[in-house]
Amino acid sequence: MTRAWQRWQDWAALVIGVLTALSPIVVSTDSAAMWSLIVFGVLIAAAALWSLAQPGSVASEYVHAVLGALLFISPWVFGYADLAGASWTSWVAGVLTVAVGLAALPSANAEHRGLAGSH
């Protein structure tokens, strides 16, 4: 069983979320890009903290994947695809968030089954 605060995928998601939220400091943005990056970054970091605290929560890993996909499409949805720095930040962070979320699923499922069997 995995102990809380141990899974590398969740730590990676936390770093991705924090860096995404802070990225408007270093990349050129407009209002839509800035708020998209901040909001999605904070949500990804919050989901990562949830996953770290409760390693048996399978839902939190799916939340990572969904948030990553939404971050990936946000440059087109919110109209900032012409801002290269903000767009690439969204695309790369989105793909990485989906990847670490999906990579953590087997471990989260195993932990969840272990917790369900102990009741």
C-alpha positions as CSV (number, residue, x, y, z in Angstrom):
1,M,0.0,0.0,0.0
2,T,1.1,3.5,-0.7
3,R,1.3,5.9,2.2
4,A,0.0,9.5,2.0
5,W,2.4,12.1,0.5
6,Q,4.5,9.4,-1.3
7,R,3.4,9.1,-4.9
8,W,5.7,10.8,-7.4
9,Q,3.0,11.4,-9.9
10,D,1.1,13.5,-7.4
11,W,4.2,15.5,-6.5
12,A,4.7,16.1,-10.3
13,A,1.2,17.3,-10.7
14,L,1.7,19.7,-7.7
15,V,4.8,21.2,-9.4
16,I,3.0,21.4,-12.7
17,G,0.1,23.2,-11.1
18,V,2.2,25.7,-9.2
19,L,4.4,26.5,-12.2
20,T,1.3,26.9,-14.4
21,A,-0.3,29.3,-11.9
22,L,3.0,31.3,-11.7
23,S,3.7,31.3,-15.4
24,P,2.0,34.6,-16.1
25,I,4.9,36.2,-14.3
26,V,7.3,35.2,-17.1
27,V,5.1,34.6,-20.2
28,S,3.3,37.2,-22.3
29,T,-0.4,37.0,-21.5
30,D,-3.7,38.9,-22.0
31,S,-6.4,38.8,-19.4
32,A,-8.0,35.5,-20.6
33,A,-4.6,33.7,-20.7
34,M,-3.5,35.0,-17.3
35,W,-6.7,33.9,-15.6
36,S,-6.8,30.6,-17.4
37,L,-3.3,29.8,-16.3
38,I,-3.8,30.9,-12.8
39,V,-7.1,29.1,-12.3
40,F,-6.1,25.9,-13.9
41,G,-2.8,25.9,-12.1
42,V,-4.4,26.3,-8.7
43,L,-7.0,23.6,-9.5
44,I,-4.3,21.2,-10.6
45,A,-2.3,21.9,-7.5
46,A,-5.3,21.5,-5.3
47,A,-6.2,18.2,-6.9
48,A,-2.6,17.1,-6.5
49,L,-2.8,17.9,-2.7
50,W,-6.0,15.9,-2.6
51,S,-4.2,12.9,-4.2
52,L,-1.2,13.2,-2.0
53,A,-3.3,13.3,1.2
54,Q,-5.6,10.4,0.1
55,P,-3.6,8.0,-2.2
56,G,-6.6,5.7,-2.5
57,S,-8.8,8.3,-4.2
58,V,-9.1,7.2,-7.7
59,A,-11.4,10.2,-8.5
60,S,-8.6,12.7,-7.9
61,E,-6.5,11.1,-10.6
62,Y,-9.3,11.4,-13.1
63,V,-9.7,15.0,-12.0
64,H,-6.0,15.5,-13.0
65,A,-6.7,14.1,-16.4
66,V,-9.8,16.2,-17.0
67,L,-8.1,19.4,-15.8
68,G,-5.1,18.7,-18.0
69,A,-7.4,18.2,-21.0
70,L,-9.2,21.5,-20.3
71,L,-5.9,23.3,-19.8
72,F,-4.7,21.9,-23.2
73,I,-7.8,23.3,-25.1
74,S,-8.0,26.6,-23.2
75,P,-5.9,28.6,-25.7
76,W,-8.5,28.0,-28.3
77,V,-11.5,28.2,-26.0
78,F,-10.5,31.4,-24.4
79,G,-8.9,32.9,-27.5
80,Y,-5.2,33.2,-26.6
81,A,-3.8,30.7,-29.1
82,D,-1.9,33.7,-30.7
83,L,0.1,34.2,-27.5
84,A,3.0,31.7,-28.0
85,G,4.2,31.6,-24.4
86,A,0.8,31.2,-22.8
87,S,-0.3,28.7,-25.4
88,W,2.7,26.5,-25.1
89,T,2.5,26.7,-21.3
90,S,-1.1,25.5,-21.6
91,W,-0.3,22.7,-24.1
92,V,2.7,21.3,-22.3
93,A,1.3,21.6,-18.8
94,G,-2.0,20.1,-20.0
95,V,-0.3,17.1,-21.6
96,L,1.9,16.5,-18.6
97,T,-1.0,16.8,-16.2
98,V,-3.0,14.2,-18.2
99,A,0.1,11.9,-18.3
100,V,0.8,12.0,-14.6
101,G,-2.9,11.6,-13.7
102,L,-3.2,8.5,-15.9
103,A,0.2,7.2,-14.7
104,A,-1.1,7.3,-11.1
105,L,-4.3,5.4,-11.8
106,P,-2.9,1.9,-11.3
107,S,-1.4,2.8,-8.0
108,A,-4.5,4.7,-6.9
109,N,-6.7,1.7,-7.9
110,A,-4.5,-0.7,-6.0
111,E,-4.6,1.5,-2.9
112,H,-8.3,1.8,-3.2
113,R,-8.7,-1.9,-3.4
114,G,-6.5,-2.3,-0.4
115,L,-8.5,0.2,1.6
116,A,-11.8,-1.5,0.6
117,G,-10.5,-4.9,1.7
118,S,-9.5,-3.6,5.1
119,H,-13.0,-2.6,6.1
